[in-house]
């Protein structure tokens, strides 16, 4: 197995490079790679691990101009019968980046084809193979690692084109200002990337404001710090430093950069008034208006809190003035915040102080506090009159006497001008005003019920004008107090008192047009003339008038005295007409007969009406039944016989008319042929008989009644004389009771027999063969009490 191992020969390229640099003559000579046999040269640096060999990396210098350059030769020490072919695979050969390395397939020499760039690819790992001509592996693949050595071929570069920093003025030496940094693409593990920083130039802004070196830099870290004292922002605003960075510890390639350092402001200058005295004018009675400005100077940075001023007024206890700062100009703006009165004071002297928004630095010079004096002169101006109160409040009783003084001294003028008064609005015309003095008086009595009085308040408007025409208005709010103007009234003045009740009485109510507390509660009293009556108070507004004894029915006049609770108390007499009578359930008087009936029988009027209505309904039903029976019988009496036929000689069954016949189509133009209902065996032989094909002397047999009884004779026609109607009805009733051939035995009447062979089918189910005595009328009892009487009439059982 050991004989099958591939012998890898590695050329000490680094030693060759050193040699070539020491002896330039050898660089022109061709270098031959060393062939290494691992089994016999174990002391050359290769270490055997089990059955594999670890080969040191092959070092190749980047940017080499000797290309192609032999790097190493691989060779197998095993004797083969045939030819050995060497192959190489990996990045730089057949993988990206391609075509950087190649191998001689006959000799096994590995070469670099192009210069290498470490900044792009710092190492390559390749696989070497020993193959037979047929492609069979003769040895296991061997790993070849190529390391690219760095050259100082990249300049260092600052990370920013320009660095910005700030340092406070008057900073002590050694104060850290900022840090700069740079990068180098060379190998950071070599001196090629070892950077060194330096300051190679300094400029001040403004130019030549400071000439000494004010800043230093740490050559390794790039930290910039102050070196000297004297940084004054009022002298120099900023510095521009020219920087340099070099690799190889400052001995290699270099680059330049810029750092700008601004000197920041500290509050080392207190604001100063300039000038220190001012004169201003303020018009009286005007507020929130600017009357003047004061100015200060400050050498600190404009627009910052070190420069912005804050003003104070030290002697304005009443707070008539205020001062604010204009942020654009830093001036103090003086305004009037409370109205000034020229008549009270003509001039004000204000003392102003100023300070910065930011606290003053301890490095500021010790100067006295700056103050300013402002003289404010008040300018007189015509002022409008003033009401002493608005609205003007007046409280007065509604029944005030006309001419009563309601309000005086309602307005004044600050300029001591004469005033003129007038009423601008008085919808009820209740007020008068003295145009010179402004005294308000009542023109007439007020009325609480006026639509212009809301919540007991009446509003008017008063106008006052000074001598120069300036005027103002004010509202007059008059609160009206209720007075007892109206006596109470009693309702109703007539009524009914029912006798025989447990507590007879008439409810009375007192009403008063006055409002509380001049209305309820009311007091009710009976006059001495009405000694048979008494009045009982129910609540504050109601009372009950009751008799003291059981009075006879009739009309009574009762005098009642009613009083309110006002101050003073108002009273009124009222005569109440009372009717004493017997009453129904509704409390209404009823007649003597109704009263007697109601008292003796004990049945109410409603119950009596119901009973009478029921009786009338039963009688009506009975008369209706008799009439129906009579009419049915009259239509069946045959002339000169007892046969039950109608007055007409024609058969009424033929009188079937066709109304709105829709079925059968257009050919069905005739009504139903009722002849199909006739019995063909009983057809009368003579024309004009009641039944066709049946002799007039012979009647059709009833299927629902005995047919062996003779028919009684009864009138065929009702008598013409109305006086005989009663006899006619009695005869008809007797015939109906005795004739078995007439109703009410069966509702089928004479249509029970249909005849044989009728196309209409049989109606025999309608007929019954039972006699009158077999009829059952119990079902009428289920129809209600009105039909029970009918059931008893036809079924006396």
KEMI-341538 format. One record per residue (C-alpha): x, z, y; residue number from 1; residue in three letters. Coordinates in steps of 0.1 Angstrom, whole numbers. Layout:
% KEMI-341538
> east/up/north/pos/code
> X/Z/Y/NUM/ALA
...
This chain:
% KEMI-341538
> east/up/north/pos/code
> 0/0/0/1/UNK
> 29/8/23/2/UNK
> 43/-27/17/3/UNK
> 11/-41/30/4/UNK
> 14/-23/63/5/UNK
> 20/-45/93/6/UNK
> 53/-39/110/7/UNK
> 47/-37/147/8/UNK
> 77/-41/170/9/UNK
> 73/-28/206/10/UNK
> 97/-38/233/11/UNK
> 106/-11/258/12/UNK
> 94/-30/288/13/UNK
> 98/-1/312/14/UNK
> 135/2/303/15/UNK
> 139/-35/308/16/UNK
> 122/-34/342/17/UNK
> 145/-6/353/18/UNK
> 175/-26/340/19/UNK
> 163/-57/357/20/UNK
> 159/-39/390/21/UNK
> 194/-24/386/22/UNK
> 210/-57/376/23/UNK
> 193/-86/393/24/UNK
> 214/-111/373/25/UNK
> 196/-101/342/26/UNK
> 161/-110/356/27/UNK
> 170/-146/354/28/UNK
> 179/-144/317/29/UNK
> 152/-147/291/30/UNK
> 143/-114/274/31/UNK
> 138/-114/236/32/UNK
> 113/-88/222/33/UNK
> 126/-64/197/34/UNK
> 113/-67/161/35/UNK
> 105/-33/148/36/UNK
> 101/-24/111/37/UNK
> 83/9/108/38/UNK
> 94/18/73/39/UNK
> 131/16/81/40/UNK
> 131/27/118/41/UNK
> 111/59/119/42/UNK
> 133/73/145/43/UNK
> 123/48/172/44/UNK
> 94/68/184/45/UNK
> 67/58/159/46/UNK
> 50/86/141/47/UNK
> 34/81/107/48/UNK
> 0/97/102/49/UNK
> -10/94/66/50/UNK
> -8/56/61/51/UNK
> -12/44/97/52/UNK
> 14/42/125/53/UNK
> 8/53/161/54/UNK
> 26/28/183/55/UNK
> 35/38/219/56/UNK
> 17/18/247/57/UNK
> 34/-13/260/58/UNK
> 41/-9/297/59/UNK
> 38/-40/319/60/UNK
> 45/-40/356/61/UNK
> 17/-54/378/62/UNK
> 23/-84/400/63/UNK
> 52/-96/378/64/UNK
> 64/-131/387/65/UNK
> 81/-137/353/66/UNK
> 52/-153/336/67/UNK
> 48/-161/308/68/UNK
> 66/-129/297/69/UNK
> 73/-118/261/70/UNK
> 60/-83/256/71/UNK
> 63/-75/219/72/UNK
> 67/-91/185/73/UNK
> 48/-80/154/74/UNK
> 61/-89/120/75/UNK
> 53/-80/84/76/UNK
> 82/-70/60/77/UNK
> 62/-79/30/78/UNK
> 74/-110/12/79/UNK
> 46/-135/9/80/UNK
> 46/-167/-11/81/UNK
> 30/-186/16/82/UNK
> 30/-188/54/83/UNK
> 18/-158/75/84/UNK
> -4/-165/106/85/UNK
> -7/-139/134/86/UNK
> -39/-134/155/87/UNK
> -47/-113/186/88/UNK
> -82/-102/198/89/UNK
> -96/-81/226/90/UNK
> -100/-79/264/91/UNK
> -75/-102/281/92/UNK
> -75/-126/251/93/UNK
> -109/-137/239/94/UNK
> -129/-112/260/95/UNK
> -132/-108/297/96/UNK
> -109/-110/315/97/UNK
> -98/-139/293/98/UNK
> -64/-157/291/99/UNK
> -42/-129/303/100/UNK
> -24/-125/269/101/UNK
> -15/-147/239/102/UNK
> 3/-145/206/103/UNK
> 25/-169/188/104/UNK
> 8/-174/155/105/UNK
> 40/-182/137/106/UNK
> 64/-156/151/107/UNK
> 39/-129/162/108/UNK
> 53/-127/198/109/UNK
> 28/-114/223/110/UNK
> 31/-128/259/111/UNK
> 15/-122/293/112/UNK
> 2/-155/307/113/UNK
> -6/-144/343/114/UNK
> 4/-116/367/115/UNK
> -16/-84/362/116/UNK
> -35/-64/389/117/UNK
> -36/-26/381/118/UNK
> -63/-21/407/119/UNK
> -86/-43/387/120/UNK
> -75/-35/351/121/UNK
> -51/-7/344/122/UNK
> -49/-10/306/123/UNK
> -58/-33/277/124/UNK
> -65/-24/240/125/UNK
> -59/-53/216/126/UNK
> -62/-59/178/127/UNK
> -34/-78/159/128/UNK
> -40/-94/125/129/UNK
> -17/-109/98/130/UNK
> -36/-136/79/131/UNK
> -29/-161/52/132/UNK
> -35/-198/59/133/UNK
> -68/-195/41/134/UNK
> -78/-167/65/135/UNK
> -73/-138/41/136/UNK
> -61/-105/57/137/UNK
> -26/-97/45/138/UNK
> -23/-65/65/139/UNK
> -47/-40/80/140/UNK
> -53/-48/118/141/UNK
> -30/-30/142/142/UNK
> -40/-17/176/143/UNK
> -18/-28/205/144/UNK
> -24/-9/239/145/UNK
> -9/-24/271/146/UNK
> -7/-2/302/147/UNK
> -3/-19/336/148/UNK
> 22/-1/358/149/UNK
> 14/4/395/150/UNK
> 32/-11/424/151/UNK
> 27/-1/461/152/UNK
> 8/-32/469/153/UNK
> -22/-16/489/154/UNK
> -21/-2/524/155/UNK
> -40/31/531/156/UNK
> -72/27/552/157/UNK
> -91/52/573/158/UNK
> -127/58/561/159/UNK
> -142/53/595/160/UNK
> -133/29/622/161/UNK
> -136/56/648/162/UNK
> -139/94/643/163/UNK
> -160/115/667/164/UNK
> -154/152/674/165/UNK
> -162/179/700/166/UNK
> -143/209/713/167/UNK
> -156/235/737/168/UNK
> -137/238/770/169/UNK
> -112/266/774/170/UNK
> -107/267/736/171/UNK
> -76/286/725/172/UNK
> -48/268/707/173/UNK
> -53/264/670/174/UNK
> -91/258/673/175/UNK
> -102/233/646/176/UNK
> -117/203/662/177/UNK
> -124/178/633/178/UNK
> -109/162/602/179/UNK
> -100/126/595/180/UNK
> -95/110/560/181/UNK
> -82/78/545/182/UNK
> -80/61/511/183/UNK
> -54/41/491/184/UNK
> -62/18/462/185/UNK
> -29/24/444/186/UNK
> -25/48/415/187/UNK
> -34/83/428/188/UNK
> -9/97/403/189/UNK
> 20/81/420/190/UNK
> 36/82/454/191/UNK
> 20/49/462/192/UNK
> -12/68/470/193/UNK
> 5/99/486/194/UNK
> -8/98/522/195/UNK
> 6/113/554/196/UNK
> -14/116/587/197/UNK
> 0/116/623/198/UNK
> -10/113/659/199/UNK
> 9/85/676/200/UNK
> -9/84/710/201/UNK
> -32/104/734/202/UNK
> -54/92/763/203/UNK
> -76/113/786/204/UNK
> -109/104/801/205/UNK
> -107/102/831/206/UNK
> -73/86/827/207/UNK
> -42/107/834/208/UNK
> -64/138/839/209/UNK
> -42/156/813/210/UNK
> -8/145/803/211/UNK
> 4/171/780/212/UNK
> -2/169/743/213/UNK
> -34/188/736/214/UNK
> -40/182/699/215/UNK
> -21/182/666/216/UNK
> -29/171/631/217/UNK
> -21/183/596/218/UNK
> -2/154/580/219/UNK
> -16/162/545/220/UNK
> -52/171/552/221/UNK
> -59/152/584/222/UNK
> -74/183/602/223/UNK
> -70/180/640/224/UNK
> -67/212/661/225/UNK
> -59/222/697/226/UNK
> -22/227/705/227/UNK
> -24/239/742/228/UNK
> -46/256/767/229/UNK
> -63/240/797/230/UNK
> -93/222/783/231/UNK
> -116/221/813/232/UNK
> -147/199/811/233/UNK
> -149/196/849/234/UNK
> -114/181/848/235/UNK
> -114/160/816/236/UNK
> -145/148/797/237/UNK
> -129/136/765/238/UNK
> -97/124/747/239/UNK
> -89/93/727/240/UNK
> -63/99/700/241/UNK
> -44/71/682/242/UNK
> -39/80/645/243/UNK
> -17/67/617/244/UNK
> -17/71/580/245/UNK
> 12/61/556/246/UNK
> 15/62/518/247/UNK
> 46/72/498/248/UNK
> 46/104/518/249/UNK
> 49/86/551/250/UNK
> 76/62/540/251/UNK
> 54/34/527/252/UNK
> 27/12/540/253/UNK
> 8/23/571/254/UNK
> -26/19/589/255/UNK
> -39/30/623/256/UNK
> -72/47/634/257/UNK
> -89/62/664/258/UNK
> -104/97/670/259/UNK
> -124/105/701/260/UNK
> -127/141/710/261/UNK
> -153/152/736/262/UNK
> -149/184/756/263/UNK
> -182/203/755/264/UNK
> -195/224/784/265/UNK
> -198/262/785/266/UNK
> -218/280/812/267/UNK
> -189/290/833/268/UNK
> -204/281/867/269/UNK
> -234/300/882/270/UNK
> -259/281/903/271/UNK
> -256/284/940/272/UNK
> -283/279/967/273/UNK
> -274/251/991/274/UNK
> -286/258/1018/275/UNK
> -295/295/1017/276/UNK
> -325/295/1041/277/UNK
> -357/274/1043/278/UNK
> -389/271/1064/279/UNK
> -422/259/1049/280/UNK
> -459/257/1060/281/UNK
> -490/264/1040/282/UNK
> -526/256/1049/283/UNK
> -550/285/1043/284/UNK
> -575/284/1015/285/UNK
> -556/258/996/286/UNK
> -541/265/962/287/UNK
> -519/247/936/288/UNK
> -503/226/963/289/UNK
> -466/222/969/290/UNK
> -454/235/1002/291/UNK
> -416/229/998/292/UNK
> -385/227/977/293/UNK
> -352/246/975/294/UNK
> -319/232/962/295/UNK
> -289/246/941/296/UNK
> -256/233/930/297/UNK
> -241/238/895/298/UNK
> -209/222/882/299/UNK
> -219/226/845/300/UNK
> -229/197/824/301/UNK
> -260/181/839/302/UNK
> -292/181/818/303/UNK
> -281/210/796/304/UNK
> -292/246/797/305/UNK
> -259/255/813/306/UNK
> -270/234/844/307/UNK
> -308/239/844/308/UNK
> -318/266/870/309/UNK
> -345/292/867/310/UNK
> -360/305/900/311/UNK
> -375/339/908/312/UNK
> -394/353/938/313/UNK
> -384/389/943/314/UNK
> -409/400/970/315/UNK
> -444/387/963/316/UNK
> -463/416/949/317/UNK
> -497/400/955/318/UNK
> -487/369/935/319/UNK
> -497/344/962/320/UNK
> -467/321/955/321/UNK
> -450/305/925/322/UNK
> -418/286/921/323/UNK
> -410/262/892/324/UNK
> -380/239/883/325/UNK
> -381/201/886/326/UNK
> -363/191/854/327/UNK
> -350/159/869/328/UNK
> -334/172/901/329/UNK
> -331/210/892/330/UNK
> -348/218/925/331/UNK
> -371/248/930/332/UNK
> -407/238/938/333/UNK
> -426/264/958/334/UNK
> -465/264/955/335/UNK
> -494/285/966/336/UNK
> -514/299/937/337/UNK
> -538/322/956/338/UNK
> -557/312/988/339/UNK
> -540/324/1020/340/UNK
> -560/337/1049/341/UNK
> -548/329/1084/342/UNK
> -570/356/1099/343/UNK
> -554/382/1076/344/UNK
> -517/371/1078/345/UNK
> -499/344/1096/346/UNK
> -465/344/1080/347/UNK
> -447/353/1047/348/UNK
> -409/357/1041/349/UNK
> -399/351/1005/350/UNK
> -365/360/989/351/UNK
> -356/337/960/352/UNK
> -331/342/932/353/UNK
> -317/317/907/354/UNK
> -300/318/873/355/UNK
> -293/294/845/356/UNK
> -315/290/814/357/UNK
> -284/297/792/358/UNK
> -265/329/796/359/UNK
> -235/328/818/360/UNK
> -201/327/799/361/UNK
> -177/356/803/362/UNK
> -151/329/813/363/UNK
> -170/322/845/364/UNK
> -155/334/878/365/UNK
> -170/367/891/366/UNK
> -191/356/920/367/UNK
> -220/374/939/368/UNK
> -255/365/930/369/UNK
> -269/336/950/370/UNK
> -301/342/970/371/UNK
> -322/322/995/372/UNK
> -348/331/1022/373/UNK
> -380/311/1026/374/UNK
> -402/316/1056/375/UNK
> -438/304/1049/376/UNK
> -461/299/1080/377/UNK
> -498/299/1073/378/UNK
> -517/271/1091/379/UNK
> -553/279/1103/380/UNK
> -581/256/1090/381/UNK
> -618/256/1095/382/UNK
> -633/273/1066/383/UNK
> -668/269/1052/384/UNK
> -692/299/1053/385/UNK
> -692/322/1024/386/UNK
> -722/339/1007/387/UNK
> -716/375/999/388/UNK
> -730/368/964/389/UNK
> -741/337/945/390/UNK
> -767/338/932/391/UNK
> -784/361/956/392/UNK
> -802/387/935/393/UNK
> -836/400/947/394/UNK
> -860/422/927/395/UNK
> -896/425/941/396/UNK
> -931/432/928/397/UNK
> -952/401/924/398/UNK
> -979/416/947/399/UNK
> -955/420/976/400/UNK
> -970/421/1010/401/UNK
> -964/389/1030/402/UNK
> -938/395/1057/403/UNK
> -918/420/1036/404/UNK
> -880/417/1042/405/UNK
> -864/407/1008/406/UNK
> -827/402/1017/407/UNK
> -805/403/1048/408/UNK
> -768/397/1057/409/UNK
> -764/372/1029/410/UNK
> -734/352/1043/411/UNK
> -704/353/1067/412/UNK
> -679/328/1082/413/UNK
> -642/335/1080/414/UNK
> -636/318/1114/415/UNK
> -662/340/1130/416/UNK
> -684/309/1137/417/UNK
> -721/310/1144/418/UNK
> -742/302/1113/419/UNK
> -775/284/1108/420/UNK
> -797/292/1078/421/UNK
> -824/271/1061/422/UNK
> -843/269/1028/423/UNK
> -833/239/1008/424/UNK
> -856/244/978/425/UNK
> -887/266/975/426/UNK
> -912/249/952/427/UNK
> -940/275/956/428/UNK
> -932/280/994/429/UNK
> -931/318/989/430/UNK
> -901/325/1012/431/UNK
> -893/324/1049/432/UNK
> -858/327/1064/433/UNK
> -846/335/1099/434/UNK
> -824/305/1109/435/UNK
> -801/327/1130/436/UNK
> -797/359/1110/437/UNK
> -805/346/1074/438/UNK
> -830/374/1067/439/UNK
> -852/363/1038/440/UNK
> -889/375/1039/441/UNK
> -919/370/1017/442/UNK
> -942/343/1031/443/UNK
> -971/352/1007/444/UNK
> -978/371/975/445/UNK
> -960/359/944/446/UNK
> -977/349/911/447/UNK
> -961/357/878/448/UNK
> -980/329/861/449/UNK
> -965/301/882/450/UNK
> -949/273/861/451/UNK
> -918/278/883/452/UNK
> -913/313/871/453/UNK
> -891/314/840/454/UNK
> -885/347/822/455/UNK
> -899/365/853/456/UNK
> -873/348/876/457/UNK
> -881/325/905/458/UNK
> -853/304/918/459/UNK
> -848/290/953/460/UNK
> -819/275/972/461/UNK
> -805/287/1006/462/UNK
> -782/266/1028/463/UNK
> -759/279/1055/464/UNK
> -740/258/1080/465/UNK
> -713/268/1105/466/UNK
> -708/255/1141/467/UNK
> -685/227/1130/468/UNK
> -709/213/1104/469/UNK
> -694/228/1072/470/UNK
> -721/240/1049/471/UNK
> -725/257/1015/472/UNK
> -756/265/994/473/UNK
> -764/294/972/474/UNK
> -792/301/947/475/UNK
> -817/329/953/476/UNK
> -828/345/920/477/UNK
> -860/365/926/478/UNK
> -869/388/897/479/UNK
> -906/395/898/480/UNK
> -919/428/886/481/UNK
> -953/429/870/482/UNK
> -980/448/889/483/UNK
> -1014/459/877/484/UNK
> -1036/432/894/485/UNK
> -1064/426/869/486/UNK
> -1088/451/852/487/UNK
> -1093/447/814/488/UNK
> -1122/427/801/489/UNK
> -1143/435/770/490/UNK
> -1152/408/744/491/UNK
> -1177/401/729/492/UNK
> -1205/412/751/493/UNK
> -1231/407/724/494/UNK
> -1232/412/686/495/UNK
> -1251/424/656/496/UNK
> -1251/458/639/497/UNK
> -1265/457/603/498/UNK
> -1288/485/591/499/UNK
> -1284/500/557/500/UNK
> -1246/494/555/501/UNK
> -1222/522/549/502/UNK
> -1205/520/583/503/UNK
> -1224/497/606/504/UNK
> -1205/487/637/505/UNK
> -1194/460/662/506/UNK
> -1157/452/667/507/UNK
> -1148/450/704/508/UNK
> -1116/437/719/509/UNK
> -1101/443/754/510/UNK
> -1080/416/771/511/UNK
> -1060/418/803/512/UNK
> -1043/391/823/513/UNK
> -1015/415/833/514/UNK
> -983/417/813/515/UNK
> -968/449/798/516/UNK
> -967/477/807/517/UNK
> -999/472/827/518/UNK
> -1021/460/798/519/UNK
> -1024/477/764/520/UNK
> -1030/503/751/521/UNK
> -1066/503/763/522/UNK
> -1090/532/765/523/UNK
> -1127/528/755/524/UNK
> -1155/552/765/525/UNK
> -1193/552/762/526/UNK
> -1213/559/793/527/UNK
> -1237/589/794/528/UNK
> -1267/566/793/529/UNK
> -1258/553/758/530/UNK
> -1260/587/740/531/UNK
> -1271/571/707/532/UNK
> -1238/552/703/533/UNK
> -1202/560/700/534/UNK
> -1170/539/702/535/UNK
> -1140/545/679/536/UNK
> -1106/531/689/537/UNK
> -1089/512/661/538/UNK
> -1056/503/677/539/UNK
> -1042/496/712/540/UNK
> -1065/466/718/541/UNK
> -1095/470/695/542/UNK
> -1124/495/690/543/UNK
> -1156/497/669/544/UNK
> -1190/503/685/545/UNK
> -1212/523/661/546/UNK
> -1247/540/663/547/UNK
> -1248/577/659/548/UNK
> -1280/575/638/549/UNK
> -1300/550/618/550/UNK
> -1317/530/646/551/UNK
> -1347/509/643/552/UNK
> -1343/472/644/553/UNK
> -1343/457/678/554/UNK
> -1322/449/709/555/UNK
> -1300/476/726/556/UNK
> -1279/475/757/557/UNK
> -1247/497/755/558/UNK
> -1225/503/786/559/UNK
> -1188/507/778/560/UNK
> -1161/518/802/561/UNK
> -1126/503/794/562/UNK
> -1093/512/811/563/UNK
> -1057/498/809/564/UNK
> -1023/516/810/565/UNK
> -1011/502/843/566/UNK
> -1000/520/873/567/UNK
> -1024/525/890/568/UNK
> -1049/524/862/569/UNK
> -1076/497/865/570/UNK
> -1110/501/847/571/UNK
> -1141/480/842/572/UNK
> -1177/486/830/573/UNK
> -1191/462/804/574/UNK
> -1227/460/790/575/UNK
> -1228/450/754/576/UNK
> -1261/436/740/577/UNK
> -1264/448/704/578/UNK
> -1289/435/679/579/UNK
> -1298/460/651/580/UNK
> -1313/444/621/581/UNK
> -1312/440/583/582/UNK
> -1284/416/573/583/UNK
> -1277/392/545/584/UNK
> -1244/391/526/585/UNK
> -1229/371/555/586/UNK
> -1237/397/581/587/UNK
> -1265/376/597/588/UNK
> -1299/390/605/589/UNK
> -1327/378/581/590/UNK
> -1365/377/584/591/UNK
> -1388/406/575/592/UNK
> -1401/388/544/593/UNK
> -1366/381/532/594/UNK
> -1356/416/539/595/UNK
> -1386/430/520/596/UNK
> -1379/407/490/597/UNK
> -1342/414/491/598/UNK
> -1348/451/492/599/UNK
> -1376/453/465/600/UNK
> -1364/429/439/601/UNK
> -1327/434/445/602/UNK
> -1318/397/440/603/UNK
> -1297/380/466/604/UNK
> -1307/349/484/605/UNK
> -1282/327/467/606/UNK
> -1292/339/432/607/UNK
> -1329/332/441/608/UNK
> -1321/297/452/609/UNK
> -1302/291/420/610/UNK
> -1331/303/398/611/UNK
> -1356/282/417/612/UNK
> -1334/251/415/613/UNK
> -1331/256/377/614/UNK
> -1369/259/373/615/UNK
> -1374/227/394/616/UNK
> -1349/208/373/617/UNK
> -1367/218/341/618/UNK
> -1400/207/355/619/UNK
> -1386/175/366/620/UNK
> -1371/168/331/621/UNK
> -1405/176/315/622/UNK
> -1424/153/338/623/UNK
> -1398/126/332/624/UNK
> -1403/129/295/625/UNK
> -1440/127/297/626/UNK
> -1439/97/320/627/UNK
> -1416/79/296/628/UNK
> -1438/86/267/629/UNK
> -1469/75/285/630/UNK
> -1453/43/297/631/UNK
> -1442/35/262/632/UNK
> -1476/40/248/633/UNK
> -1493/19/275/634/UNK
> -1472/-11/266/635/UNK
> -1483/-9/230/636/UNK
> -1521/-7/233/637/UNK
> -1539/-38/222/638/UNK
> -1569/-49/240/639/UNK
> -1601/-37/221/640/UNK
> -1581/-21/193/641/UNK
> -1558/8/186/642/UNK
> -1529/-15/180/643/UNK
> -1499/-5/201/644/UNK
> -1492/-36/221/645/UNK
> -1486/-44/258/646/UNK
> -1512/-55/282/647/UNK
> -1499/-91/281/648/UNK
> -1510/-113/253/649/UNK
> -1474/-126/250/650/UNK
> -1448/-108/229/651/UNK
> -1425/-90/253/652/UNK
> -1397/-94/228/653/UNK
> -1397/-131/236/654/UNK
> -1388/-122/272/655/UNK
> -1351/-122/265/656/UNK
> -1332/-139/293/657/UNK
> -1297/-153/292/658/UNK
> -1276/-137/320/659/UNK
> -1240/-147/323/660/UNK
> -1237/-160/287/661/UNK
> -1200/-169/282/662/UNK
> -1195/-172/244/663/UNK
> -1202/-202/223/664/UNK
> -1188/-230/245/665/UNK
> -1208/-256/263/666/UNK
> -1232/-263/234/667/UNK
> -1244/-226/233/668/UNK
> -1270/-231/260/669/UNK
> -1298/-210/245/670/UNK
> -1302/-172/243/671/UNK
> -1303/-155/209/672/UNK
> -1334/-164/190/673/UNK
> -1353/-132/186/674/UNK
> -1376/-148/162/675/UNK
> -1350/-140/135/676/UNK
> -1361/-103/139/677/UNK
> -1397/-111/128/678/UNK
> -1410/-103/93/679/UNK
> -1419/-137/78/680/UNK
> -1444/-120/55/681/UNK
> -1463/-105/83/682/UNK
> -1465/-135/106/683/UNK
> -1499/-136/125/684/UNK
> -1523/-164/118/685/UNK
> -1539/-166/152/686/UNK
> -1521/-175/184/687/UNK
> -1517/-150/211/688/UNK
> -1514/-120/187/689/UNK
> -1488/-94/192/690/UNK
> -1469/-103/160/691/UNK
> -1467/-140/151/692/UNK
> -1483/-147/118/693/UNK
> -1500/-113/115/694/UNK
> -1538/-110/120/695/UNK
> -1549/-92/151/696/UNK
> -1569/-67/129/697/UNK
> -1538/-58/110/698/UNK
> -1509/-39/124/699/UNK
> -1473/-39/111/700/UNK
> -1464/-9/90/701/UNK
> -1441/17/106/702/UNK
> -1412/27/84/703/UNK
> -1406/59/103/704/UNK
> -1442/74/102/705/UNK
> -1471/77/77/706/UNK
> -1491/45/77/707/UNK
> -1522/58/60/708/UNK
> -1536/76/90/709/UNK
> -1561/59/112/710/UNK
> -1550/51/147/711/UNK
> -1572/68/174/712/UNK
> -1588/48/201/713/UNK
> -1573/53/236/714/UNK
> -1575/34/268/715/UNK
> -1558/1/269/716/UNK
> -1554/0/307/717/UNK
> -1551/29/332/718/UNK
> -1583/33/352/719/UNK
> -1585/17/386/720/UNK
> -1598/49/402/721/UNK
> -1570/72/410/722/UNK
> -1592/102/404/723/UNK
> -1593/93/367/724/UNK
> -1556/93/363/725/UNK
> -1556/128/350/726/UNK
> -1581/119/323/727/UNK
> -1561/89/315/728/UNK
> -1530/109/310/729/UNK
> -1548/134/288/730/UNK
> -1562/107/267/731/UNK
> -1528/91/263/732/UNK
> -1513/125/254/733/UNK
> -1540/131/228/734/UNK
> -1535/96/213/735/UNK
> -1497/101/212/736/UNK
> -1502/134/194/737/UNK
> -1525/119/168/738/UNK
> -1514/84/164/739/UNK
> -1486/81/138/740/UNK
> -1478/46/148/741/UNK
> -1464/54/183/742/UNK
> -1433/72/195/743/UNK
> -1416/97/196/744/UNK
> -1411/96/158/745/UNK
> -1381/74/159/746/UNK
> -1360/58/187/747/UNK
> -1362/25/168/748/UNK
> -1398/21/179/749/UNK
> -1413/-12/166/750/UNK
> -1380/-29/162/751/UNK
> -1372/-11/130/752/UNK
> -1384/-40/108/753/UNK
> -1362/-70/110/754/UNK
> -1378/-93/84/755/UNK
> -1364/-107/52/756/UNK
> -1336/-133/53/757/UNK
> -1328/-125/89/758/UNK
> -1295/-141/100/759/UNK
> -1289/-110/122/760/UNK
> -1286/-87/93/761/UNK
> -1305/-55/85/762/UNK
> -1313/-28/110/763/UNK
> -1329/-6/84/764/UNK
> -1304/21/90/765/UNK
> -1322/28/122/766/UNK
> -1355/35/105/767/UNK
> -1363/67/87/768/UNK
> -1390/74/62/769/UNK
> -1395/110/71/770/UNK
> -1425/123/89/771/UNK
> -1427/140/122/772/UNK
> -1424/173/105/773/UNK
> -1391/163/89/774/UNK
> -1375/155/123/775/UNK
> -1346/179/132/776/UNK
> -1343/186/169/777/UNK
> -1317/213/166/778/UNK
> -1290/191/180/779/UNK
> -1307/194/214/780/UNK
> -1297/230/215/781/UNK
> -1261/219/216/782/UNK
> -1267/199/248/783/UNK
> -1273/229/270/784/UNK
> -1301/251/282/785/UNK
> -1320/223/298/786/UNK
> -1326/206/265/787/UNK
> -1335/237/246/788/UNK
> -1370/236/261/789/UNK
> -1374/200/249/790/UNK
> -1363/211/214/791/UNK
> -1389/239/215/792/UNK
> -1416/214/226/793/UNK
> -1410/190/196/794/UNK
> -1400/216/171/795/UNK
> -1422/246/175/796/UNK
> -1406/263/145/797/UNK
